[in-house]
Amino acid sequence: MPGRRDRVAERVAVIGGGPGGLYAAALLKRLDPGRSVTVWERGAPEDTFGFGVVFSDETVGGIESADPVVYAGMRKEFVRWDAIDIRHRDRLTRSGGHGFAALDRRRLLALLYARCRDLGVDVRIRTSAPTAAELAAGHDLVVAADGAHSATRTAHADVFRPRLTAHDCRYIWLSADLPLDAFRFEILETPYGVMQAHAYPYRRGASTFVVEMAEEVWRRAGFDQQAGDLPDGAEGAIASCEKLFAGVLDGRALHGNRSRWQSFTTVTNDSWRHGRTVLLGDAAHTAHFSIGSGTKLAMEDALALAAALREQADVDAALAAYESERRPVVESTQRAALASLEWFERLGSYVDQPPTQFAFNLLTRSRRVTHGNLRLRDREFTDGVERGFGAPPGTPPMFTPFTLRGLTLRNRVVVSPMDMYVARDGVPGDFHLVHLGARALGGAGLVMTEMVCVSPNGRITPGCTGLWNDEQEAAWRRITDFVHQQGGTGQDSPGHDAPGTAIGLQLGHSGRKGSTRLMWDGIDQPLPDGNWPLVAPSALPYREGVNQVPHALTDRELAGIREQFAAAAERGARAGFDLLELHCAHGYLLSSFLSPLTNRRTDRYGGDLAGRLRFPLEVLDAVREMWPSDKPLSVRISATDWAPGGATGDDAVAVARALADHGADIVDVSTGQVVADERPAYGRSYQTPFADRIRNETGLPVIAVGAISSWDDVNSLLLAGRADLCALARPHLYDPHWTLHAAAEQSYAGPAAPWPAPYLAGRRPPPTGRTDAPKPRLTLDS
């Protein structure tokens, strides 16, 4: 790997001698032996914290390609295993086929120090680095690999714009004289609460042993009163952990290494670069240890930085390319790590699950590992999870029935409500018949209407549907009749052994988000003319200076809106809908009562959560009274506002309990869209943790929504006990027959996903033209 003639970054300074900094220094020197590379490390190699570090096969492969010498040294030290063990209520469940490699952190550092010395890197141990600003004056590049508490990041916070988020659990990093042959999760239920240990081997006869628990458990156990950061470890904590986990340790000792109780902090930065200075590893980003990514990410950063400097014409371009390449990867990892971290924060709500489901839930907690992944790795394990779920042999979990009151859904797939904006005077037309009818023919268990408005002034746009007059009721009856006749509904559907497609009605009122243009003409933008007056809990516009200021509702007006909801529910029952959903999400009228950001009332309909809940519950009561008792009622909520001072997950749990007390049978758990300045944490299945929490803390059935895009996601959420139904929107726009195709792709041909008789010939994908050429039958040596 010869150096470039037009050398980029002739003089490089590296602040921090951890794995990321050392590896970056070695790679940069190896790529260009003429480059000057200096590393400053204020400690010594033996001063490192912790014990073992874990690598994926992908990361190891990248290290092998970039520097075979480092790889060879690591390979000699590796402990490898492919199983994960979960001990839960004295039952050990094993899942195989995973593939891990770990080694002693101190040995890794020794290897990297040796490699740097061999390559001619100037490594200055026990030496504090000059500031990044001072180094930048005499170097072409400054690599700040100075850890999660980075002084460089703090000094230039105005440029990097860091966000440090502290989390609730306390943990301590220890080791045990324990010869494990798998990654081990030990779940311990104590008089103080639930504790867990994350343990894995890192050298022969020794394992990393991280003890973690919620803050309140940590305090009840008295750990806050014990000695903390001692030179030889937190002695009191170690002795207590040895007693608590005596059944696991079997008399073996625990050891510390600069060990202390701490809370994990997630580090993110708006930018990773400032002039010639760039952040690397924990200085730029952290990911919770439960997915084992800290050292892995830092060394991958080093690989990407070295490659960018080799490929780009100058330092600025190289740093831009480095951040552009790494940021999406890191953010994806951080989302997975946050999901894992939050799962362990809520561990106490899962311990009553059956052992196999609990194990599956734990393994899929980050949403990166799925039912399909685990099935490939360990078929016997997933077969056991499916049996525990109640899925008959050969039946994917998504094709098991689900019953609410007198309605049995043939499968767990819901076509999520999607506004079409093509109605005239609130009347659904041929487009709605074809749109909803096509999704019903496509195999879903439940097809939901868009938000159907309870009054003309309750519409979002002039194209929204309604249910306030006879013409609208008749038009909806035409649609429900089609769904029932062609998709079947109820156990008496001819030719089916399971119920057919059901159709649900979502009722709502736009509140302060009404009187806007059609989505494609300008979403949330006010109409150029013909606006109608808006109402809301408080006189707060959706966007200041853009949207109309709503009128704060009086008691008399609130009573009138309650009557509109009740009348629409009665019409919905006559129109033949199977389920009714009350829309209390996304910043529409009922949702805006629930959020403290949009409800500033000082009367009985405002104030604390009980006050903010009052009007939505009154509407729910009125709707429940008019809705048939044998038909289920759902409520859609925004479980968080994604904004400071707004509704939170804690509020969502309390709201769900109140809804259940007032007759809700299931909660449809969405998030956000309440205020315009929200900051959602977008990502695959990003809203499902809120549904998971509500289901497992309240016992109330839930519908999960939010970037669920694959049938593998659906199966995973159901098997883990995070949801009872899964609602998908965009996938059903892309493919109206999404559910039937999911069945075909899983080789399922049972009664929960019947193809309409005229479509039977389409059950298999059509053949395509050949793309391969005939292979030679005979090859002769020349």
Buried (B, 14 or more C-beta within 10 A) or exposed (E): EEBEEEBBBEBBBBBBBBBBBBBBBBBBBBBBEEBBBBBBBBBEBEBBEBBBBBBBEEBBEBBBEBBEBBBEBBBEBBBEBBBBBBBBEEEEBBBBBBEBBBBBBBBBBBBBBBBBEEBEBBBEBEBEBBBBBEBBEEBBBBBBBBBBEBBBBEBBEEBBEBEEEEBBBBBBBBBBBBEBEBBBBBBBEEEBBBBBBBBBBBBEEBBBBBBBBBBEBBBBBEBEEBEBEBEEBBBBBBEBBBEBBEEBBEEBEBBBBBBBBBEBBBBBBEBBBBBBBBBBBBBBBBBBBBBBBBBBBBBBBBBBBBBBBBEBEEBEBBBBBBBEBBBEEBBEBBBBBBBBBBBBBBBBBBEEBBBBBBBBBBBBBBBBBBBBBBBEBBEEBBBBBBEBBEBEEEBBBBBBBBEBBEBBBBBBBBBBBBBBBBBEEBBBBEEBBEBBBBBBBBBBBBBBBBBBBBBBBBBBBBBBBBBBBEEBBEBBBBBBBBBBEBBBBBEEBEEBEBBBBBBBBBBBBBBBBBBBBBBEEEEBBBBEEEEBEBBBBBBBBBBEEEBBBBBBBEEEEBEEBBEBBBBBBBBBBEBBBBBBBBBBBBBBBBBBBBBBBBBEBEEEBBBEBEBBBBBBBBBBEBBBEBBBEEBBBBBBBBBBBBBEEBBBBEBBBBBBBBBBEBBBBBBBBBBBBBBBEBEBBEBBBBBBBBBBBBBBBBEBBBBBBBBBBBBBBBBBBBBBBBBBBBBBBEBBBEBBBBBBBBBBEBEBEBBBBBBBEEEEEBEEEEEEEEEEEEEEEEEEEE
